[in-house]
């Protein structure tokens, strides 16, 4: 090699050594970091998979080991230690019973439930007061195809149409602000005042429908959407009397019953009113059943006469939830006779229809005194494989003619007298919150039962 070439090679070697010395320390540091990261990643991955494995163990326990029998009441919890691949994991499971917020398949055409409050609801005798009524409209049914056309409000007989406070009508969307809606149409029929919103609505007796009703967005409801209408009335009421208010929704002729009562003075008895008819609701015992376990359930229909007169109850009929069956010879209370039973198709589901009327009621009807409460109780068997809430629907029919003020807007006697319990008497197959902890990793899930498996409704990792 020539001296000149040897000098060039030496220079290249020196350059490489210089650069290499600068790179060695960072490369070693990088290698250490990668190794450490790989170790940490492996540890985190192991914790994650062991926590997941523990969750899957909980699923297995529910499906194949009758784990649900450990839970009876809302909030019951079980700490479940387990071992996944020689790694100890702790799982904490809580039964969760919450208000049902899903769709409801009603047996009737009614979809929006009207309720009402009033303030003040107690006044002294012989005083003139301004009362603010607030109507709450909640879409409970999954059927949202038909929107709201109109709202009739039938005032207590102590108020006249002139007692309505001009300019006091407001509506509110689900999450919106109050907006003026304009004054209603005011009418007096057979000595009783009736208000109608919107004032453009015209009911067509021939088609049992109308025109000029509410328009979007107030007419349209989503599932579980709630809207409001409020207005004021200024006047005095007959003393020592309870005064109720009725709502009628078009186009379904959905009635609220006598709601938002105002107590003037000290009525005796305090909880009855003229034209009050009766109230009814259903209770279930137990309210919570375990998935896939056939359970005996006691249903009770509570009926209270809130009318000033004795009522004659001619009929009680009842739709059981899907997959619930009536237990023979189990009826007690106002009758001990079994109902007439038919299996009916209701909104795509088969449900047993129970009917106590005529020969099923002693003497053909039941007499209920003013302020008296009576019950009808029976037993049912149920086995549900899916988490959810299952409602009953009961109807109580007293024998009483409908007032003219209802008939003149198309509400017939059967619609007026039938007291509907809506979705009461709920029986729930619960869901469960499950938390698994492995090292520094925690998994939080909410799980429900479905036929042959589990439904993961939420999954969160920390």
FINU-803954 format. One record per residue (C-alpha): residue in three letters; x, y, z. Coordinates in steps of 0.5 Angstrom, whole numbers. Layout:
FINU-803954
type / px / py / pz
ALA / X / Y / Z
...
//
This chain:
FINU-803954
type / px / py / pz
UNK / 0 / 0 / 0
UNK / 3 / 7 / -2
UNK / 4 / 12 / 4
UNK / -1 / 16 / 1
UNK / -7 / 11 / 2
UNK / -4 / 9 / 8
UNK / -5 / 16 / 11
UNK / -12 / 16 / 8
UNK / -14 / 9 / 12
UNK / -12 / 12 / 18
UNK / -16 / 18 / 18
UNK / -22 / 14 / 16
UNK / -21 / 9 / 22
UNK / -20 / 16 / 27
UNK / -27 / 19 / 24
UNK / -30 / 12 / 26
UNK / -27 / 12 / 33
UNK / -29 / 19 / 34
UNK / -37 / 18 / 32
UNK / -37 / 11 / 35
UNK / -35 / 14 / 42
UNK / -41 / 19 / 41
UNK / -46 / 14 / 39
UNK / -44 / 8 / 44
UNK / -47 / 11 / 50
UNK / -54 / 13 / 47
UNK / -54 / 6 / 44
UNK / -53 / 3 / 51
UNK / -58 / 8 / 54
UNK / -63 / 6 / 49
UNK / -62 / -1 / 49
UNK / -63 / -1 / 57
UNK / -70 / 3 / 56
UNK / -72 / -2 / 51
UNK / -71 / -7 / 56
UNK / -74 / -4 / 61
UNK / -80 / -2 / 57
UNK / -81 / -9 / 55
UNK / -81 / -11 / 62
UNK / -86 / -6 / 64
UNK / -90 / -8 / 58
UNK / -90 / -15 / 59
UNK / -92 / -14 / 67
UNK / -98 / -9 / 64
UNK / -100 / -14 / 59
UNK / -100 / -20 / 64
UNK / -104 / -16 / 69
UNK / -109 / -14 / 64
UNK / -110 / -21 / 61
UNK / -111 / -24 / 68
UNK / -116 / -18 / 70
UNK / -120 / -20 / 64
UNK / -119 / -27 / 65
UNK / -123 / -26 / 72
UNK / -128 / -22 / 69
UNK / -129 / -28 / 64
UNK / -129 / -33 / 70
UNK / -135 / -28 / 73
UNK / -139 / -29 / 67
UNK / -138 / -37 / 67
UNK / -140 / -37 / 75
UNK / -147 / -33 / 72
UNK / -148 / -38 / 67
UNK / -146 / -45 / 69
UNK / -145 / -44 / 77
UNK / -152 / -41 / 79
UNK / -148 / -35 / 82
UNK / -154 / -30 / 81
UNK / -157 / -34 / 87
UNK / -152 / -30 / 92
UNK / -156 / -24 / 90
UNK / -163 / -22 / 93
UNK / -163 / -14 / 94
UNK / -161 / -8 / 90
UNK / -154 / -7 / 92
UNK / -152 / -14 / 95
UNK / -145 / -15 / 93
UNK / -140 / -21 / 93
UNK / -132 / -21 / 93
UNK / -130 / -27 / 89
UNK / -122 / -28 / 90
UNK / -120 / -33 / 84
UNK / -113 / -35 / 81
UNK / -111 / -34 / 74
UNK / -105 / -37 / 71
UNK / -102 / -37 / 78
UNK / -104 / -30 / 79
UNK / -108 / -28 / 85
UNK / -114 / -23 / 82
UNK / -120 / -20 / 86
UNK / -127 / -19 / 83
UNK / -132 / -15 / 87
UNK / -139 / -16 / 84
UNK / -145 / -12 / 86
UNK / -153 / -13 / 83
UNK / -155 / -7 / 80
UNK / -163 / -5 / 80
UNK / -164 / 2 / 77
UNK / -170 / 5 / 74
UNK / -172 / 2 / 67
UNK / -170 / 7 / 62
UNK / -172 / 3 / 56
UNK / -177 / 2 / 51
UNK / -184 / -1 / 53
UNK / -189 / -5 / 49
UNK / -196 / -3 / 52
UNK / -202 / -7 / 50
UNK / -206 / -1 / 49
UNK / -206 / 5 / 44
UNK / -203 / 10 / 49
UNK / -196 / 12 / 48
UNK / -195 / 19 / 52
UNK / -197 / 19 / 60
UNK / -200 / 25 / 62
UNK / -199 / 27 / 70
UNK / -199 / 34 / 73
UNK / -198 / 38 / 79
UNK / -200 / 45 / 82
UNK / -198 / 50 / 86
UNK / -201 / 52 / 91
UNK / -204 / 46 / 92
UNK / -207 / 48 / 99
UNK / -211 / 54 / 100
UNK / -216 / 57 / 106
UNK / -223 / 57 / 105
UNK / -226 / 64 / 102
UNK / -219 / 66 / 99
UNK / -218 / 68 / 92
UNK / -211 / 65 / 89
UNK / -207 / 64 / 83
UNK / -205 / 57 / 82
UNK / -200 / 55 / 77
UNK / -201 / 48 / 73
UNK / -196 / 44 / 70
UNK / -197 / 38 / 65
UNK / -192 / 33 / 64
UNK / -192 / 29 / 58
UNK / -187 / 23 / 58
UNK / -187 / 18 / 52
UNK / -186 / 11 / 55
UNK / -188 / 7 / 49
UNK / -183 / 5 / 44
UNK / -188 / 7 / 38
UNK / -187 / 14 / 36
UNK / -190 / 14 / 30
UNK / -196 / 18 / 32
UNK / -195 / 25 / 35
UNK / -199 / 29 / 40
UNK / -204 / 33 / 36
UNK / -208 / 37 / 42
UNK / -208 / 38 / 50
UNK / -215 / 39 / 53
UNK / -215 / 41 / 60
UNK / -222 / 40 / 64
UNK / -221 / 45 / 70
UNK / -225 / 43 / 77
UNK / -232 / 46 / 77
UNK / -230 / 51 / 82
UNK / -226 / 55 / 76
UNK / -230 / 58 / 70
UNK / -226 / 60 / 64
UNK / -225 / 67 / 66
UNK / -221 / 65 / 71
UNK / -215 / 63 / 66
UNK / -210 / 68 / 67
UNK / -209 / 71 / 60
UNK / -202 / 70 / 57
UNK / -200 / 65 / 62
UNK / -199 / 59 / 57
UNK / -192 / 56 / 56
UNK / -189 / 50 / 53
UNK / -182 / 47 / 54
UNK / -178 / 42 / 50
UNK / -174 / 36 / 54
UNK / -168 / 41 / 55
UNK / -170 / 47 / 53
UNK / -173 / 54 / 56
UNK / -180 / 56 / 57
UNK / -183 / 59 / 51
UNK / -190 / 62 / 50
UNK / -195 / 58 / 47
UNK / -201 / 63 / 46
UNK / -207 / 62 / 50
UNK / -212 / 56 / 49
UNK / -219 / 56 / 47
UNK / -224 / 57 / 53
UNK / -230 / 53 / 53
UNK / -236 / 52 / 58
UNK / -240 / 45 / 58
UNK / -245 / 43 / 62
UNK / -243 / 49 / 67
UNK / -235 / 46 / 67
UNK / -229 / 50 / 64
UNK / -225 / 47 / 59
UNK / -218 / 49 / 56
UNK / -215 / 47 / 49
UNK / -208 / 48 / 46
UNK / -207 / 49 / 41
UNK / -212 / 54 / 40
UNK / -212 / 52 / 32
UNK / -214 / 45 / 34
UNK / -221 / 43 / 31
UNK / -223 / 36 / 33
UNK / -227 / 32 / 28
UNK / -232 / 28 / 31
UNK / -233 / 24 / 24
UNK / -226 / 21 / 24
UNK / -225 / 22 / 31
UNK / -219 / 26 / 29
UNK / -217 / 33 / 28
UNK / -213 / 38 / 24
UNK / -209 / 44 / 26
UNK / -206 / 41 / 32
UNK / -199 / 42 / 35
UNK / -193 / 42 / 30
UNK / -186 / 40 / 30
UNK / -182 / 40 / 35
UNK / -187 / 40 / 40
UNK / -191 / 35 / 37
UNK / -186 / 30 / 36
UNK / -183 / 25 / 42
UNK / -177 / 21 / 42
UNK / -177 / 15 / 47
UNK / -177 / 17 / 54
UNK / -177 / 24 / 52
UNK / -181 / 29 / 57
UNK / -184 / 36 / 55
UNK / -188 / 41 / 59
UNK / -194 / 46 / 59
UNK / -196 / 50 / 64
UNK / -201 / 56 / 65
UNK / -204 / 59 / 71
UNK / -212 / 60 / 74
UNK / -214 / 66 / 79
UNK / -220 / 65 / 83
UNK / -223 / 61 / 89
UNK / -226 / 54 / 90
UNK / -232 / 52 / 94
UNK / -229 / 51 / 101
UNK / -228 / 44 / 105
UNK / -227 / 41 / 98
UNK / -222 / 37 / 94
UNK / -222 / 39 / 87
UNK / -218 / 35 / 81
UNK / -216 / 37 / 74
UNK / -217 / 32 / 68
UNK / -212 / 32 / 62
UNK / -214 / 29 / 55
UNK / -209 / 28 / 50
UNK / -211 / 27 / 42
UNK / -211 / 23 / 38
UNK / -211 / 17 / 43
UNK / -216 / 20 / 48
UNK / -211 / 19 / 53
UNK / -214 / 21 / 60
UNK / -210 / 23 / 66
UNK / -215 / 21 / 71
UNK / -216 / 27 / 77
UNK / -209 / 30 / 78
UNK / -206 / 36 / 81
UNK / -212 / 36 / 87
UNK / -213 / 43 / 90
UNK / -215 / 42 / 98
UNK / -219 / 48 / 100
UNK / -220 / 48 / 107
UNK / -221 / 42 / 111
UNK / -225 / 37 / 107
UNK / -228 / 31 / 111
UNK / -226 / 26 / 109
UNK / -219 / 29 / 106
UNK / -218 / 25 / 100
UNK / -224 / 24 / 96
UNK / -227 / 29 / 90
UNK / -233 / 29 / 86
UNK / -232 / 25 / 80
UNK / -226 / 22 / 82
UNK / -227 / 15 / 80
UNK / -222 / 11 / 83
UNK / -214 / 10 / 82
UNK / -211 / 3 / 81
UNK / -203 / 1 / 81
UNK / -200 / -6 / 81
UNK / -194 / -9 / 86
UNK / -190 / -15 / 85
UNK / -187 / -19 / 90
UNK / -181 / -21 / 89
UNK / -179 / -15 / 85
UNK / -173 / -18 / 83
UNK / -172 / -25 / 80
UNK / -165 / -29 / 78
UNK / -164 / -30 / 71
UNK / -166 / -37 / 69
UNK / -170 / -39 / 75
UNK / -177 / -40 / 75
UNK / -180 / -36 / 81
UNK / -187 / -35 / 84
UNK / -189 / -28 / 84
UNK / -195 / -25 / 87
UNK / -198 / -19 / 84
UNK / -203 / -15 / 87
UNK / -208 / -10 / 84
UNK / -209 / -4 / 89
UNK / -216 / 0 / 88
UNK / -218 / 6 / 92
UNK / -224 / 10 / 91
UNK / -223 / 17 / 91
UNK / -230 / 19 / 89
UNK / -235 / 22 / 94
UNK / -240 / 16 / 92
UNK / -240 / 9 / 92
UNK / -237 / 6 / 86
UNK / -239 / -1 / 83
UNK / -233 / -4 / 80
UNK / -235 / -9 / 74
UNK / -229 / -11 / 71
UNK / -221 / -12 / 72
UNK / -217 / -14 / 67
UNK / -210 / -15 / 66
UNK / -204 / -17 / 61
UNK / -198 / -21 / 64
UNK / -191 / -19 / 62
UNK / -189 / -24 / 56
UNK / -187 / -31 / 59
UNK / -191 / -30 / 65
UNK / -197 / -35 / 67
UNK / -202 / -35 / 72
UNK / -202 / -40 / 77
UNK / -209 / -44 / 78
UNK / -213 / -42 / 84
UNK / -209 / -37 / 87
UNK / -214 / -31 / 86
UNK / -216 / -27 / 93
UNK / -218 / -21 / 95
UNK / -225 / -18 / 92
UNK / -226 / -25 / 89
UNK / -223 / -32 / 89
UNK / -225 / -34 / 82
UNK / -220 / -35 / 77
UNK / -220 / -30 / 71
UNK / -222 / -32 / 64
UNK / -215 / -33 / 61
UNK / -213 / -32 / 53
UNK / -206 / -32 / 50
UNK / -206 / -26 / 46
UNK / -201 / -23 / 41
UNK / -199 / -16 / 43
UNK / -194 / -12 / 39
UNK / -191 / -18 / 37
UNK / -190 / -22 / 43
UNK / -195 / -27 / 46
UNK / -198 / -25 / 53
UNK / -203 / -28 / 57
UNK / -209 / -24 / 58
UNK / -213 / -25 / 65
UNK / -220 / -22 / 65
UNK / -225 / -22 / 72
UNK / -232 / -20 / 70
UNK / -239 / -22 / 70
UNK / -239 / -29 / 74
UNK / -232 / -28 / 76
UNK / -234 / -23 / 81
UNK / -239 / -24 / 87
UNK / -245 / -22 / 84
UNK / -243 / -19 / 78
UNK / -239 / -13 / 81
UNK / -236 / -11 / 87
UNK / -238 / -5 / 91
UNK / -233 / 0 / 94
UNK / -235 / 5 / 99
UNK / -232 / 12 / 98
UNK / -225 / 13 / 101
UNK / -224 / 5 / 101
UNK / -218 / 1 / 98
UNK / -219 / -6 / 96
UNK / -214 / -11 / 93
UNK / -214 / -17 / 88
UNK / -208 / -21 / 89
UNK / -206 / -27 / 85
UNK / -200 / -31 / 83
UNK / -196 / -32 / 77
UNK / -190 / -36 / 75
UNK / -184 / -33 / 71
UNK / -177 / -35 / 68
UNK / -173 / -30 / 64
UNK / -167 / -31 / 61
UNK / -165 / -24 / 60
UNK / -163 / -18 / 64
UNK / -169 / -13 / 64
UNK / -175 / -10 / 67
UNK / -182 / -13 / 66
UNK / -188 / -9 / 67
UNK / -196 / -11 / 68
UNK / -202 / -7 / 66
UNK / -208 / -7 / 69
UNK / -215 / -4 / 68
UNK / -220 / -3 / 73
UNK / -227 / -1 / 70
UNK / -233 / 2 / 75
UNK / -240 / 3 / 73
UNK / -241 / 11 / 72
UNK / -243 / 15 / 66
UNK / -238 / 20 / 63
UNK / -240 / 27 / 64
UNK / -242 / 31 / 58
UNK / -235 / 35 / 58
UNK / -232 / 29 / 56
UNK / -237 / 26 / 51
UNK / -237 / 32 / 47
UNK / -229 / 31 / 45
UNK / -230 / 24 / 43
UNK / -229 / 21 / 50
UNK / -234 / 15 / 51
UNK / -236 / 12 / 57
UNK / -231 / 6 / 57
UNK / -225 / 11 / 56
UNK / -227 / 15 / 62
UNK / -229 / 10 / 67
UNK / -223 / 5 / 65
UNK / -217 / 6 / 70
UNK / -210 / 4 / 67
UNK / -204 / 3 / 72
UNK / -199 / 4 / 66
UNK / -193 / 0 / 67
UNK / -193 / -1 / 74
UNK / -192 / -8 / 78
UNK / -185 / -9 / 75
UNK / -181 / -15 / 76
UNK / -173 / -14 / 74
UNK / -168 / -19 / 72
UNK / -162 / -15 / 74
UNK / -155 / -13 / 71
UNK / -149 / -13 / 75
UNK / -143 / -9 / 76
UNK / -136 / -13 / 76
UNK / -129 / -10 / 78
UNK / -123 / -14 / 77
UNK / -116 / -12 / 80
UNK / -110 / -15 / 78
UNK / -104 / -11 / 81
UNK / -104 / -4 / 78
UNK / -110 / -6 / 73
UNK / -117 / -5 / 74
UNK / -123 / -7 / 70
UNK / -130 / -4 / 71
UNK / -136 / -7 / 67
UNK / -143 / -7 / 67
UNK / -146 / -14 / 65
UNK / -153 / -17 / 64
UNK / -156 / -24 / 62
UNK / -158 / -26 / 55
UNK / -160 / -32 / 53
UNK / -154 / -37 / 53
UNK / -149 / -32 / 54
UNK / -148 / -25 / 58
UNK / -149 / -18 / 55
UNK / -143 / -13 / 56
UNK / -146 / -6 / 57
UNK / -140 / -2 / 59
UNK / -132 / -4 / 60
UNK / -127 / 1 / 63
UNK / -120 / 0 / 64
UNK / -116 / 4 / 69
//
